Every structure is written in C-alpha cells, then in structure tokens.
Amino acid sequence: MDPFDGPDSRRESAACNATEDEAGEPWSRFSAWIQCVCVVTFDLELGQAIELIYPHDVKLTEKEKTSICYLSFPDSYSGCLGDTQFSFRLRQSVGRVSGSWFGEENKYNRDAPLILQKELAHFYGYVYFRQVKDVSVKRGYFQKSLVLVSRLPYVQLFQSLLQIIAPEYFDKLEPCLEAVCNEIDQWPPPVPGQTLNLPVMGVVMQVRIPSKDDKPGGSPTRQGQKENLLPAPMVLPTIHELDLFKCFQSVLIHLQMLWELMLLGEPLVVMAPSPTISSETVLALVSSISPLKYCCDFRPYFTIHDSEFKEYTTRTQAPPNVILGVTNPFFIKTFQCWPHILRLGELKMSGDLPKQVKVKKLAKLKTLDTKPGLYTAYKTFLHKDKALIKRLLKGIQRKRPSEVQSAILRRHLLELTQSFIIPLERYLASLMPLQRSVTPWKTPPQVRPFSQDEFMATLDHAGPQLTSMLKGDWMGLYKRFFRSPNFDGWYRLRHREMTQKVECLHLEAICDADLLSWTKDKSEVEIVDLILKLREKLSRARKHHLPMKEELLEKLENYIQIVINSLPEDLQTVLHKH
C-alpha cells in the first residue's frame, strides 16, 4: 500500500507559492481594506462618468469602470434629492486574481467567519450620492457619488466612513481625498478577533473584527483601551450587521417564507422605491441564514445597464439562483417569469403598526403601478412563528428601540438556522474515520460519502425537533435544500475541512512514528520514495495552511533530514538538489 498518497494538489494554482512579504508594496495597507476610491459624476456629453480613481495606479478594467458608473447613481425613478447611501456588488473581470491572494488575504479568510470572508470574484461598492440644486451647473443640479470599492462585506464600517469623509470631500475635492487615503494607508490590517482604532479626519473609529471562533449570537467582548485616545473613539457596535427590524418591518409576517427562500437559494427580485431600501433589504435577506453562507449570487442594487442583465433576464431558461435589488419599474415587465418578487413601497402605518405586505399571485403582477406585496406561489414547509410576530408587534406599540427589536429578530433567525444545520453537522461528524484507523504506514482512510437517505433516517431521533418548537415538514425542507447551491457550498467546504483534518491526523501519526526503524529493511528506491512523499506532504501542509503546530512540521523536517543522512552520499547529494 502507498503510505502517503493524499488529495492531489497539483491542480492548485502555481500562485499558491507566492510567499513574499508584501508589506513593502505601496498602498498595501490601504488595499487590505479598500481596493480603490472612485468619484462618479454626471457629464452632459457622456452621462455617468468616472471623474477620478484613487490611488491613481489602481487598475480597473473598462467593464468594471462602466459597471461602477451605472451602479453609483440612483435610477432616475428614485428621485433622490439630498444625500443617499447604498451598496452594490459587482462581478470582477475574469483573470484578475493575482498570486497575492494566497498571502495575507488567505490568512484573513482562514480566521474570519464565512460570511465576512474577502470575495475572490466580486467587489462591493459603498456609495455616498449627493444631488442638490446648483444654478452654476447646466442641468441645474450638482450630482456626484463618492464610492469605496472593497472586497470586504463591511457595510456598516464603510457607510460610517463615508458619512465622515463624503461631505468634506464634496466641499474640498481631491486634496481632501488624497489625505484620507494616506490616513487609511496607516491603518493596521483587519485581523479577525482584534479591536482596532482607525483614525480618519480627526475621528477615531473603534471596531472589532469578528473571528470564526466567536460564539454565534454572542456579544463580542471588547478589549480594554491600550492607549489614551484623544478624541474619544466613535465605537461602532458592528462592522457588518444591518438594522434587521428596519429592513423587515413591512414583511414581519412573511419572515418564515423569506428565510426558506434564502435557505433554498430561490431566485428573488426585490423591487424597492430607492437603492437604499433595495440594497439594505437584499443584504438583510442574505444575512438571515447566518452563520450558513449564502452561496448564490446576490446584487443589492441592479440596473438595466448591468453586464449580466441579458444573462439574468433571458426567458429561454429557468431564472438563475440570484437575488436582485432593483428600483426601476421597467423590471416588473422583465421579471414576470420569475417565481418570487417582493415589491416594497415606502413604509405605511396602520394605526401604530407598520402595514404588512400581502402574499399575492404572480399573475397579478402586471402594471407599473403594481401594489406592494410578495408575489409568489411558494408554500412554506414550516409554520410561521406566531409568538415571535406577536412579540415584535407588541415591541412596536411599547416603543421598544429598533436595535432591541433587531436583536430579537437576529436571535430568532440564528436559532432557526442552527436547528436546521445541527442535524446535518452531527451526521457529517459520523462520516469522519476513527482516529485509531489513521496509522503512519497506510494511506489515510477517506471521509465517508454523504448519503441523503442515511441522513434522513437520523432525523427521527436527532432532528430539528430537539432544538426548535416550529412544526411543519422539516424532511421536505431538507430534500429541497439538497438540490440548492447552499447545500453544495456548505458540503464542499465542510468536506474539505474534514479531509484536511484527516491529513493532519496522518501527519501527527507520522511524526510520532520511528521512521529510521521503518527504513532499516527497505530498499533505497523505497526510502527515496518515502522522502519525496514526506516532502510533498510537508509542502502541502504549509501551502494549504493546515491547522498544525509549526513545531510538529519542523520535527518532520528533521526526520526527513535524518533519513537522508542515513543514505549513501551520492543519493544525499541528489536529494539535497531535488
């Protein structure tokens, strides 16, 4: 038997080998947070146009620049006067990812919660748009957007940053922007688990970067102040969580349905009166299945100019698994074949309670003045939680603060997701080979394949009923979930983690074994083969950042050296060169 064959890593990009320290590169600290800052303006000849990109040497493709232009202005239907903030997400041009991804950014992703990892294939855009009357301009309006482009989904942090810098920028223009970027270039990098002080324009924002080791739903412990900060810091309670209650107050009675649609990765269009409501609602929906990662595409704000418009609106195939946030009523006609459409209006009150949108048949979605509603034929698998809805509505009447209402909502959604995912995690753990079956001289045993039937058979005694009071067809929901991209994404990730765990156990077993004794009665060919395989294993452990103590890896390196030294000199020379 071949002792050390593990998963084939040769397909991994050669870029994985990039280990050089990039701290010396210009703007490397800045780019740990923000890719670039763009200023988008309205040009009478060109329409929306990029006026400025900073730092100046940041390379965006023409396609990316065009997308940023169109996504940085509210649709003309939104009629946004004054200042408006919203977010978007756009697909990166193909072939952009560089070797640097495997350095610091890979380390960040290893320690960050799944939902806060840096995106490899998308950029987020955080927009501060100003439209005010200005007689000195031909059209009579000053229209400009300041946009932060980043790979990080830190919506609260970046929107708070824009509130500080955008009003100043609109007054003082480029020199002000240059000063801000230089300040950001002095920030420490975002390290999961750390509380950081981030100075900008005389304000110090204090933020805690969440870590994957944080207890879900727990409130993060704040580190004590290490320095006497003047002025007192502006403490952001979260870098990414939205005000869920504000986002969902007109759909509280449909929370169960929306959670299921997200869990199953169903195609959904959110039609909203402004890009702010559109982007916040889409991001809130995506976060509703946390800590499960939403593995489908989502666009908090989407326009007809988007390069994916044709791809998403073709009628020759089923709608893709994507959530689109839109504001242009034209989309009602375009998306008539989509299975789920949430039409939101401005919030209306019924007495002292927010008016709840109704579930309506898709056939009723015809005209541009379609009423707010959830247009779908979807029937939920689980019953709605009436006690939760009652509690939230009572909270409105008692004027309970929005952040408390949001915390109640977030806890409910978290517990619901955990009730659903715990049986899957428990079954997955049973697929791991037993530790005692991992021995140094045999190929490590494989993780057993996932069997849907076998999993379903565990539900009677270890199903969601152990942790959730919600009644309904849980089995039907699991069966549908198995066909969704979210199951596929969750399983791939967990399977990779388990395979790496087996590889770590195998490496530990090798480190505890007596390699020299093993080589005593082996031929030179077998020993050389062993050395090459051990080296390969060691290199893979480092390249893939396997969760192993460095001293164990060093111990294995020493073992390899001892075995090499036991060979004839000519072979030693060859192996040292190899």
MARRO-833542 format. One record per residue (C-alpha): x, y, z; residue number from 1; residue in one letter. Coordinates in Angstrom, 2 decimals, m for minus. Each point is the difference from the previous one (the first is absolute). Layout:
X;Y;Z;NUM;A
...
END
This chain:
0.00;0.00;0.00;1;M
1.20;3.51;m0.79;2;D
0.63;1.63;3.36;3;P
m0.40;3.65;m0.76;4;F
m2.36;0.64;m2.86;5;D
m2.27;2.89;0.92;6;G
m2.35;2.22;m2.03;7;P
1.59;1.07;m3.24;8;D
1.20;3.56;0.36;9;S
1.70;0.41;m3.36;10;R
m3.06;1.75;m1.40;11;R
0.49;2.79;2.51;12;E
1.11;3.20;m1.65;13;S
3.71;0.65;m0.11;14;A
m0.97;3.29;1.55;15;A
m0.29;m1.86;3.31;16;C
3.75;0.21;0.20;17;N
m0.09;3.74;0.47;18;A
1.45;0.43;3.44;19;T
1.90;3.24;m0.34;20;E
m0.74;2.62;2.61;21;D
m1.96;2.75;m1.66;22;E
0.06;2.45;2.86;23;A
2.47;2.14;m1.94;24;G
m2.29;0.50;m3.01;25;E
m1.56;3.45;m0.40;26;P
m3.58;0.18;1.24;27;W
0.15;m3.57;1.38;28;S
m1.59;1.08;3.33;29;R
m2.65;2.01;m1.84;30;F
m0.86;m2.94;m2.28;31;S
m0.47;m2.29;3.02;32;A
m3.19;2.06;0.54;33;W
m0.91;1.71;m3.25;34;I
0.81;m0.78;m3.62;35;Q
m0.48;3.59;m1.14;36;C
m2.14;3.12;0.38;37;V
m1.95;1.22;m3.03;38;C
m1.73;3.30;m0.64;39;V
m2.88;m0.32;m2.47;40;V
m1.58;3.12;m1.46;41;T
m2.67;0.87;m2.57;42;F
1.45;1.25;m3.27;43;D
m2.41;1.60;m2.50;44;L
1.80;m1.61;m2.94;45;E
0.79;m3.40;1.50;46;L
m2.64;m0.52;2.69;47;G
1.42;m1.67;3.11;48;Q
3.79;0.07;m0.12;49;A
2.92;m0.73;2.33;50;I
1.66;3.29;0.83;51;E
2.70;m1.40;2.23;52;L
1.43;m3.30;1.27;53;I
2.31;0.02;3.00;54;Y
2.70;m1.27;0.41;55;P
0.67;1.03;m3.61;56;H
1.86;m3.18;m0.92;57;D
m2.84;m2.37;0.94;58;V
m0.96;m2.01;m3.05;59;K
m3.70;m0.52;m0.74;60;L
m1.11;m1.55;m3.28;61;T
m2.25;2.05;m2.31;62;E
m2.87;m2.37;0.81;63;K
0.49;0.54;3.75;64;E
0.16;3.80;m0.47;65;K
m3.23;m0.03;m2.02;66;T
m1.76;m2.12;2.62;67;S
1.17;2.27;2.83;68;I
m1.26;3.06;m1.92;69;C
m3.53;m1.36;m0.40;70;Y
m0.23;m1.53;3.47;71;L
1.15;3.18;1.76;72;S
m3.03;2.14;m0.90;73;F
m3.59;m0.62;1.09;74;P
m2.35;m0.83;m2.83;75;D
m1.81;3.09;m1.30;76;S
m3.25;m1.51;1.36;77;Y
1.33;0.22;3.56;78;S
0.00;3.81;m0.02;79;G
2.59;0.19;2.78;80;C
0.60;3.62;0.99;81;L
2.57;0.81;2.65;82;G
2.39;m2.73;1.22;83;D
m0.62;m3.72;m0.61;84;T
2.05;m3.01;1.12;85;Q
m0.23;m3.52;m1.39;86;F
2.15;m2.97;m1.03;87;S
0.53;m2.21;m3.01;88;F
1.96;m3.13;m0.90;89;R
1.55;m0.63;m3.39;90;L
1.70;m2.90;m1.69;91;R
3.73;0.48;m0.57;92;Q
1.41;m0.35;m3.47;93;S
1.39;m3.46;m0.71;94;V
3.70;m0.59;0.57;95;G
0.53;2.79;2.53;96;R
0.93;m2.13;3.07;97;V
3.70;0.28;0.74;98;S
2.39;m2.20;1.95;99;G
m0.23;2.38;2.95;100;S
m3.35;m1.57;0.81;101;W
1.79;m2.89;1.62;102;F
1.92;2.18;2.46;103;G
m1.57;2.28;2.57;104;E
m3.50;m0.18;m1.54;105;E
m0.05;m3.77;0.26;106;N
1.04;0.27;3.67;107;K
m2.83;2.49;0.61;108;Y
m2.55;m2.34;m1.60;109;N
1.23;m2.91;2.09;110;R
m0.80;1.85;3.24;111;D
m3.07;2.01;m1.04;112;A
m3.61;m1.26;0.24;113;P
m1.20;m1.42;m3.32;114;L
m2.40;2.86;m0.58;115;I
2.78;2.61;0.40;116;L
2.67;m1.55;m2.19;117;Q
1.59;2.07;m2.74;118;K
m1.61;m0.68;m3.35;119;E
2.17;m1.50;m2.71;120;L
m2.30;0.69;m2.94;121;A
m2.01;3.08;1.02;122;H
0.49;3.57;1.17;123;F
m2.31;1.81;2.38;124;Y
m0.72;3.67;m0.67;125;G
m1.07;2.36;2.79;126;Y
m1.58;3.17;m1.38;127;V
m0.61;3.49;1.37;128;Y
m2.01;1.91;m2.65;129;F
m0.80;3.72;0.18;130;R
m2.57;1.73;m2.19;131;Q
m0.70;3.66;0.81;132;V
m1.20;3.01;m1.99;133;K
2.86;1.97;m1.48;134;D
m0.66;2.83;m2.46;135;V
3.65;0.03;m1.12;136;S
m0.48;m3.42;m1.62;137;V
m1.74;m0.32;m3.40;138;K
m2.62;m2.50;1.14;139;R
m0.62;2.02;3.17;140;G
1.21;m2.78;2.33;141;Y
3.28;m1.04;1.61;142;F
0.12;m3.82;m0.32;143;Q
2.95;m1.96;1.27;144;K
0.77;m3.31;1.75;145;S
2.93;m0.91;2.18;146;L
0.47;m3.79;m0.18;147;V
2.18;m2.30;2.09;148;L
0.80;m3.23;m1.88;149;V
1.04;m2.91;2.24;150;S
0.08;m3.78;0.21;151;R
m1.27;0.19;3.58;152;L
m3.74;m0.20;0.84;153;P
0.35;2.55;2.84;154;Y
m3.12;1.99;m0.87;155;V
m0.33;1.85;3.33;156;Q
3.67;0.92;0.25;157;L
0.29;1.33;m3.54;158;F
m3.32;1.87;0.07;159;Q
1.05;1.61;3.32;160;S
3.36;0.91;m1.56;161;L
m1.80;1.62;m2.95;162;L
m2.15;2.07;2.38;163;Q
3.22;1.48;1.37;164;I
1.91;0.57;m3.25;165;I
m2.60;0.61;m2.75;166;A
m1.45;3.36;1.21;167;P
3.58;1.32;0.42;168;E
1.01;m1.32;m3.41;169;Y
m2.94;1.68;m1.78;170;F
1.19;3.30;1.49;171;D
3.77;m0.35;m0.42;172;K
0.43;m2.56;m2.81;173;L
3.18;m1.88;m0.95;174;E
2.59;1.21;2.57;175;P
m2.40;m1.10;2.74;176;C
m0.35;m3.45;m1.58;177;L
3.75;m0.42;m0.27;178;E
0.42;0.82;3.70;179;A
m2.71;m2.53;0.97;180;V
1.57;m2.78;m2.09;181;C
3.40;0.70;1.59;182;N
m1.62;m0.30;3.44;183;E
m1.67;m3.33;m0.92;184;I
3.41;m1.18;m1.27;185;D
1.22;0.30;3.61;186;Q
m2.78;m2.20;1.43;187;W
0.94;m3.40;1.45;188;P
m1.34;m2.88;m2.14;189;P
m3.39;m1.58;0.82;190;P
0.96;m2.94;2.23;191;V
m2.91;m2.20;1.17;192;P
m0.47;0.13;3.77;193;G
1.72;3.38;0.43;194;Q
m1.42;3.34;1.10;195;T
1.53;2.76;m2.14;196;L
0.14;3.77;0.20;197;N
m0.30;1.54;m3.47;198;L
0.72;3.75;m0.16;199;P
m1.44;2.06;m2.85;200;V
m0.56;3.77;m0.28;201;M
0.31;0.65;3.71;202;G
m2.36;m2.85;0.95;203;V
1.14;m3.36;1.39;204;V
m2.33;m2.85;m0.92;205;M
0.32;m2.95;2.36;206;Q
m1.05;m3.33;m1.51;207;V
0.30;m3.66;0.87;208;R
0.71;m2.35;m2.90;209;I
m2.07;m3.18;0.59;210;P
1.79;m3.35;0.11;211;S
m1.25;m3.45;m1.02;212;K
0.61;m1.04;3.62;213;D
m2.64;2.46;1.29;214;D
m3.04;m1.69;1.44;215;K
m2.90;0.55;m2.45;216;P
m2.46;2.49;1.47;217;G
2.34;0.87;2.87;218;G
0.92;3.62;0.61;219;S
3.71;0.54;m0.67;220;P
2.16;0.82;2.98;221;T
1.62;3.37;m0.37;222;R
3.70;0.30;0.58;223;Q
1.07;2.60;2.52;224;G
1.45;3.23;m1.33;225;Q
3.74;m0.35;m0.28;226;K
0.60;3.65;m0.69;227;E
m1.51;3.24;1.08;228;N
m1.77;1.05;m3.16;229;L
m0.80;3.64;m0.63;230;L
m2.63;0.63;m1.22;231;P
m2.14;m2.76;1.55;232;A
m0.59;m2.72;m2.61;233;P
m3.24;m0.41;m1.90;234;M
m0.80;m3.63;0.90;235;V
m1.78;m1.91;m2.78;236;L
m1.99;m2.84;1.63;237;P
0.32;m2.03;m3.23;238;T
1.91;0.21;m3.26;239;I
m2.55;m1.90;m2.09;240;H
m3.37;m0.63;1.67;241;E
m3.00;1.92;m1.31;242;L
m3.05;1.23;1.88;243;D
m2.04;m3.14;m0.79;244;L
m3.15;1.37;1.57;245;F
0.08;3.14;m2.17;246;K
0.60;m2.16;m3.10;247;C
m2.76;m2.52;0.76;248;F
m2.69;2.05;1.76;249;Q
m2.47;m0.17;m2.91;250;S
0.54;m3.78;m0.51;251;V
0.12;m1.26;3.61;252;L
m2.87;m2.42;m0.59;253;I
1.88;m1.54;m2.97;254;H
3.35;m0.52;1.74;255;L
m0.34;m3.80;m0.06;256;Q
m0.60;0.01;m3.75;257;M
2.88;2.39;m0.71;258;L
2.37;m2.06;2.16;259;W
m0.94;m3.17;m1.92;260;E
0.45;1.73;m3.36;261;L
3.51;1.08;1.08;262;M
0.88;m3.43;1.42;263;L
m1.03;m1.64;m3.30;264;L
1.73;2.62;m2.17;265;G
m3.21;0.78;m1.89;266;E
0.08;2.76;m2.68;267;P
m1.44;3.20;1.54;268;L
m0.41;3.57;m1.22;269;V
m0.37;2.77;2.59;270;V
m1.66;3.07;m1.55;271;M
0.49;3.01;2.23;272;A
m0.69;3.74;m0.18;273;P
3.70;0.90;0.48;274;S
3.44;m1.59;m0.32;275;P
0.41;0.40;3.79;276;T
m3.05;m2.19;0.75;277;I
0.89;m2.39;m2.84;278;S
3.60;m0.58;1.14;279;S
m0.77;m0.19;3.72;280;E
m2.85;m2.49;m0.57;281;T
2.12;m2.29;m2.21;282;V
2.91;0.04;2.48;283;L
m2.39;m0.65;2.91;284;A
m1.55;m2.95;m1.87;285;L
3.44;m1.50;m0.74;286;V
0.98;0.35;3.67;287;S
m3.24;m1.64;1.21;288;S
1.45;m3.53;m0.38;289;I
3.24;0.86;1.83;290;S
2.24;m1.73;1.10;291;P
m0.72;m2.05;m3.13;292;L
1.70;1.65;m2.98;293;K
m2.34;1.10;m2.78;294;Y
1.68;m1.67;m3.01;295;C
m2.06;1.48;m2.84;296;C
0.52;3.32;m1.74;297;D
m1.59;3.13;1.44;298;F
m0.11;3.58;m1.25;299;R
m1.11;2.56;2.61;300;P
m0.58;2.51;m2.82;301;Y
m0.41;m1.02;m3.63;302;F
m0.73;2.12;m3.11;303;T
m0.91;m0.66;m3.62;304;I
3.53;1.11;m0.98;305;H
1.58;m2.88;1.91;306;D
2.16;m2.30;m2.13;307;S
m1.91;m3.00;1.44;308;E
m3.39;1.49;m0.92;309;F
m0.47;m2.26;m3.06;310;K
1.23;m3.06;1.89;311;E
m2.53;0.57;2.79;312;Y
m3.00;0.93;m2.14;313;T
0.09;m2.63;m2.75;314;T
m3.30;m1.88;m0.23;315;R
1.41;m3.07;m1.68;316;T
1.04;m1.58;3.30;317;Q
m1.02;m0.04;3.65;318;A
1.00;3.16;1.95;319;P
3.45;m0.33;1.61;320;P
0.54;m0.38;3.77;321;N
0.45;3.68;0.75;322;V
m1.57;2.80;2.07;323;I
m0.26;3.29;m1.85;324;L
m0.80;3.33;1.62;325;G
m1.53;2.39;m2.55;326;V
m1.79;3.37;m0.04;327;T
m1.05;0.45;m3.63;328;N
m3.68;m0.99;m0.58;329;P
1.06;m1.20;m3.47;330;F
1.20;m3.18;1.77;331;F
m3.61;m1.01;0.80;332;I
m0.49;m0.79;m3.67;333;K
3.46;m1.57;m0.37;334;T
m0.29;m2.32;2.99;335;F
m3.56;m1.25;m0.48;336;Q
1.29;m3.57;m0.42;337;C
1.87;0.04;3.33;338;W
m1.55;m2.13;2.76;339;P
0.36;2.47;2.92;340;H
m0.24;3.79;m0.05;341;I
m0.07;2.18;3.10;342;L
m1.41;3.45;m0.83;343;R
0.65;2.52;2.76;344;L
m1.42;3.50;0.25;345;G
0.73;2.79;2.43;346;E
m0.93;m1.21;3.49;347;L
m3.68;0.60;0.83;348;K
m1.51;m0.23;3.47;349;M
m3.27;m1.58;1.02;350;S
m0.71;1.75;3.30;351;G
3.28;m0.30;1.88;352;D
1.14;m3.18;m1.80;353;L
1.84;m0.26;m3.35;354;P
m2.32;m1.16;m2.76;355;K
0.96;m3.54;m1.05;356;Q
0.25;m0.85;m3.72;357;V
m2.27;m2.83;m1.18;358;K
0.89;m3.19;m1.87;359;V
m1.46;0.27;m3.50;360;K
m0.18;m2.12;m3.14;361;K
2.68;0.65;m2.61;362;L
m2.70;0.48;m2.62;363;A
m0.98;3.25;1.76;364;K
3.42;1.48;m0.72;365;L
m0.83;1.87;m3.20;366;K
0.27;3.74;0.08;367;T
2.58;2.58;0.97;368;L
m2.15;1.15;2.92;369;D
m0.19;m3.52;1.49;370;T
m0.76;0.10;3.72;371;K
2.58;m1.05;2.59;372;P
m0.17;m3.73;0.73;373;G
1.83;m3.32;m0.05;374;L
m0.90;m1.47;m3.39;375;Y
0.57;m3.76;0.16;376;T
m1.70;m3.39;m0.10;377;A
2.48;m1.40;2.58;378;Y
m1.46;m1.97;2.92;379;K
2.19;m0.13;3.11;380;T
1.15;m3.34;1.38;381;F
m0.09;1.28;3.59;382;L
m2.72;1.90;1.88;383;H
0.65;3.63;0.84;384;K
1.00;0.91;3.54;385;D
m3.05;1.93;1.19;386;K
1.51;0.64;3.45;387;A
2.96;1.81;m1.58;388;L
m2.24;2.19;m2.18;389;I
m2.19;0.84;3.00;390;K
3.08;0.88;2.07;391;R
1.38;2.31;m2.70;392;L
m3.34;1.73;m0.60;393;L
m0.42;0.51;3.75;394;K
3.54;1.44;0.02;395;G
m1.07;2.62;m2.58;396;I
m2.98;1.04;2.14;397;Q
2.22;0.24;3.08;398;R
2.55;2.07;m1.99;399;K
2.73;m2.58;0.53;400;R
3.24;1.31;m1.61;401;P
0.70;m1.22;m3.54;402;S
3.35;m1.57;1.01;403;E
m1.77;m2.13;2.64;404;V
m2.63;m1.10;m2.54;405;Q
2.83;m0.83;m2.43;406;S
1.79;m2.06;2.67;407;A
m3.22;m2.02;0.62;408;I
m0.36;m0.57;m3.75;409;L
3.65;m0.94;m0.46;410;R
m0.10;m2.48;2.89;411;R
m3.19;m1.62;m1.39;412;H
1.53;m0.41;m3.49;413;L
3.27;m1.30;1.45;414;L
m1.81;m2.61;2.11;415;E
m2.11;m1.02;m2.98;416;L
3.09;m0.45;m2.22;417;T
1.86;m1.87;2.75;418;Q
m2.96;m2.34;0.59;419;S
0.14;m0.80;m3.71;420;F
3.78;m0.38;m0.29;421;I
0.87;m1.85;3.27;422;I
m1.45;m3.39;m1.16;423;P
2.03;0.35;m3.23;424;L
3.19;0.78;1.97;425;E
m0.65;m2.90;2.37;426;R
m0.46;m2.44;m2.90;427;Y
3.09;1.39;m1.75;428;L
2.10;m0.65;3.14;429;A
m0.99;m3.68;m0.21;430;S
1.61;m0.20;m3.48;431;L
3.49;0.78;1.38;432;M
2.29;m3.03;0.25;433;P
0.87;m1.02;3.57;434;L
3.24;1.46;1.27;435;Q
1.41;m3.44;0.79;436;R
m0.40;m1.03;m3.66;437;S
2.54;2.67;m1.06;438;V
3.42;m1.70;0.06;439;T
3.34;1.24;m1.35;440;P
0.67;m2.87;m2.41;441;W
m3.31;m0.07;m1.82;442;K
m1.85;2.37;m2.31;443;T
m2.25;2.03;2.31;444;P
m3.64;m1.18;m0.09;445;P
m2.43;2.17;m1.94;446;Q
m2.92;1.98;1.33;447;V
m3.13;m2.09;m0.70;448;R
m2.31;1.45;m2.70;449;P
m3.15;1.88;1.01;450;F
m3.14;m2.13;m0.43;451;S
m3.25;1.95;m0.05;452;Q
m2.04;m3.10;0.90;453;D
2.30;m0.83;2.91;454;E
m0.25;3.60;1.23;455;F
m3.81;0.01;m0.26;456;M
m0.14;m3.16;2.13;457;A
1.77;1.89;2.84;458;T
m2.70;2.69;0.18;459;L
m2.48;m2.01;2.09;460;D
2.33;m0.12;3.00;461;H
2.39;2.92;m0.72;462;A
m1.99;2.47;m2.10;463;G
m0.78;3.72;0.35;464;P
m2.88;m0.80;2.43;465;Q
2.68;m0.29;2.73;466;L
0.78;3.72;m0.19;467;T
m2.93;1.66;m1.79;468;S
m3.66;0.34;0.99;469;M
m0.98;0.66;m3.63;470;L
m2.26;m2.63;m1.52;471;K
m0.25;m0.88;m3.67;472;G
1.58;m2.12;m2.71;473;D
3.67;0.15;1.01;474;W
0.77;m3.08;m2.15;475;M
m1.45;1.66;m3.09;476;G
2.13;3.09;0.70;477;L
3.20;m2.12;0.25;478;Y
m0.82;m1.80;m3.26;479;K
m0.41;3.32;m1.79;480;R
3.14;1.41;1.69;481;F
2.07;m2.90;m1.42;482;F
m0.75;1.34;m3.50;483;R
1.14;3.56;0.83;484;S
3.38;1.71;m0.56;485;P
0.06;0.74;3.75;486;N
0.19;m3.72;0.84;487;F
2.65;m0.52;m2.65;488;D
2.10;2.93;1.33;489;G
m0.41;m1.10;3.64;490;W
0.87;m3.64;m0.73;491;Y
3.06;0.77;m2.17;492;R
1.45;2.24;2.69;493;L
m0.66;m2.43;2.86;494;R
1.32;m2.93;m2.04;495;H
3.22;1.90;m0.71;496;R
0.39;0.81;3.71;497;E
m0.55;m3.65;0.94;498;M
2.48;m1.24;m2.63;499;T
2.57;2.46;1.36;500;Q
m0.70;m1.24;3.54;501;K
0.73;m3.60;m1.11;502;V
3.20;1.25;m1.67;503;E
1.04;1.71;3.26;504;C
m0.67;m3.20;1.99;505;L
2.10;m1.94;m2.50;506;H
2.86;2.50;0.26;507;L
m0.15;m0.19;3.80;508;E
0.11;m3.82;m0.16;509;A
3.08;0.20;m2.28;510;I
1.71;2.43;2.42;511;C
m0.60;m2.44;2.87;512;D
1.36;m2.98;m1.95;513;A
3.58;m1.32;m0.07;514;D
0.91;0.73;m3.62;515;L
3.60;m1.25;0.23;516;L
m1.14;m3.45;1.20;517;S
m2.45;m0.15;m2.90;518;W
2.81;0.66;m2.50;519;T
2.31;m2.73;1.40;520;K
m1.20;m2.83;m2.28;521;D
m1.12;2.18;m2.93;522;K
1.71;0.43;m3.36;523;S
1.52;3.35;m1.01;524;E
m2.78;0.48;m2.57;525;V
m2.65;m0.39;2.73;526;E
1.84;2.40;2.32;527;I
0.39;2.67;m2.71;528;V
m3.68;m0.45;m0.84;529;D
m0.84;0.52;3.68;530;L
2.13;3.17;0.21;531;I
m1.61;1.53;m3.12;532;L
m3.49;m0.78;1.31;533;K
0.77;1.41;3.44;534;L
1.32;3.19;m1.59;535;R
m3.11;0.27;m2.15;536;E
m2.16;m0.44;3.12;537;K
1.97;2.62;1.89;538;L
m0.20;2.51;m2.85;539;S
m3.76;m0.59;m0.33;540;R
m0.50;0.52;3.74;541;A
1.73;3.39;m0.20;542;R
m1.55;1.07;m3.30;543;K
m3.54;m0.82;1.15;544;H
0.60;1.38;3.50;545;H
m1.11;m3.27;1.61;546;L
m0.89;0.59;3.67;547;P
3.19;m1.56;1.36;548;M
2.54;1.21;2.52;549;K
3.16;1.31;m1.70;550;E
2.23;m2.03;2.38;551;E
m1.60;m3.22;m1.32;552;L
0.80;0.99;m3.57;553;L
3.57;0.87;1.02;554;E
0.29;m3.39;1.74;555;K
m1.03;m1.71;m3.25;556;L
2.55;2.10;m1.92;557;E
2.72;m1.21;2.39;558;N
m1.15;m3.62;m0.45;559;Y
0.31;0.35;m3.77;560;I
3.53;1.39;0.45;561;Q
1.00;m2.92;2.28;562;I
m1.31;m2.55;m2.55;563;V
1.86;1.79;m2.84;564;I
3.23;m0.05;2.05;565;N
m0.34;m3.77;0.41;566;S
0.28;m0.46;m3.79;567;L
3.19;m0.26;m2.14;568;P
1.63;3.36;m0.79;569;E
m0.84;0.06;m3.72;570;D
m3.69;m0.46;0.81;571;L
0.23;2.66;2.70;572;Q
1.35;2.46;m2.58;573;T
m2.84;m0.76;m2.43;574;V
m2.65;0.40;2.73;575;L
1.48;3.28;1.25;576;H
m0.22;1.40;m3.55;577;K
m3.50;m1.37;m0.58;578;H
END
